[in-house]
Structures are given as C-alpha cells and as structure tokens.
Amino acid sequence: MDEIKSLAIWGDSILKGIVFDEQMQKYKGCDRCAADILAESFPEINIKNNSRFGNIITKGRKLIERALAAGNKTDAAIIEFGGNDCDFNWQEVSAEYLREHDPHTPFDIFVDQLREIVTLMRENGIQPIIMNLPPISADRYFDWFCRDEGTEGDRVLHWLCEKQIIYRTQERYSHAADMVAKELDVPLLDIRTEFLGIRDYGNYLCADGIHLNEKGQQILGETLSEKLGRMLRADTKPTA
C-alpha cells in the first residue's frame, strides 16, 4: 500500500462510536471511540471521521459524492456499511407479518452500491479499504425493538420463524463486504473474526444488542490499529 498521509472514514454508528447510556437511557457518543484510538495510533495520518448514526450505504454514497465534488479527497478511505442496511422496519413487519419485507437496503442493491463506491474512490485516486461488521446479539436486539409501541413480538417472530434470522441476515451483509473486497482486490479490515473469538462477547455490546459499548469500542480501535498498521508495513495490499 502506498504511503498514506490522509484517511477518511465513511460508516455508520459503529465507527461513529455511538453507545447506549443505560443510566441516561439514550444514545450518545463514546468518550473514546475506535476512531479516536485509531487517530492516536497514527498521529502522522490526518484522519477525518465522516461516519453518521443511522447511515445506510445509499446515503453514505451520496455523502461521499458530495465530498468528492467539493474537492475533499484523501489518500485512503475506510468503508463500513451494512449494519443499518440489513435491518427491517419492525413495526411494519409486526403490522403485516404474513407478507414479505425487504431490509432497509435489499442485499443485491447493497452489494452493487459497495462495488460502485470502491470504483468511485479509485477513479478519484483514493485507496479504498473495506471493513466488515462486528457480530450482534439476535436475542437481545429482538427484545429491544419489541419494546416499541406497535411492535408485537409474537407477530414478528412468526414472520422471522426464529430469532437467529436477525443474526444471519447481518452476517450475510458482513460477508458481502468480505466478498466485494476479494472480488475487487480491496484491502479488508476483518474485525469480525476478532470479535467472534471473544467468549463473553455479550459483555462488549450495549443493551440493544447491536452497538458496541465502551469496552467494545476499545477492542475495535485496537484491532483497527493493528490491522491498518500491518497493511501499511506490507509491501503489497493484503487482506488483514
């Protein structure tokens, strides 16, 4: 990988560092998120975190296009999407649980958008780096969204068939990131494997089962720093 002096991060609440504060009962920014740890590890690189809470890949692409049109280019960019794309409108599922429902971003569209973002960055002289997703807790997330008014758990479960469909759907989108990275010869930040090796992984998730808590953000930051450092030291562009 060529020398990197500037790095943009394009993602959702995972790389934004959003956590759920149980005492305050609301979402907030982590005091020291993974992107902060990454910046501390590479003070020689100008890192700009453009991640947004609730971001999906189609909105992210528009933000990237807008930044490029304004001349805001960097040497490299981390791309992290999928966590919101694979989610569903659970109130609609509950209301009409006998029909099919699409995720916020249907799978084929997600894959095409990721490919197009890679191409867009390369056309603008930016080295794309894809990051896959940390695993979630399907049981915890199911209980979480079923608290919402208008979302009846028995109806949603009838549609799902089993709660682990939630986990497998998210895993499918994470695997799509792996697939596109391999297909287009893009460096991959494989953080999922690191988290899957943690036996008490639930202790690194927020109460909602989908966001990393402060300890999870610490692990994510350390993993990103180690894997990016390995990429920068390598003579070629490996998958980390």
Salt bridges, closest charged atoms under 4 A:
ASP21 OD2 - LYS28 NZ 3.20
GLU40 OE1 - ARG32 NH2 2.66
GLU65 OE2 - ARG61 NE 3.00
GLU96 OE1 - ARG99 NE 3.15
ASP112 OD1 - ARG115 NH1 3.09
GLU116 OE1 - ARG61 NH1 2.01
GLU152 OE1 - ARG155 NE 3.56
GLU162 OE2 - ARG168 NH1 3.67
GLU183 OE2 - ARG115 NE 2.91
ASP208 OD2 - HIS211 ND1 2.66
GLU226 OE2 - ARG230 NH2 2.56
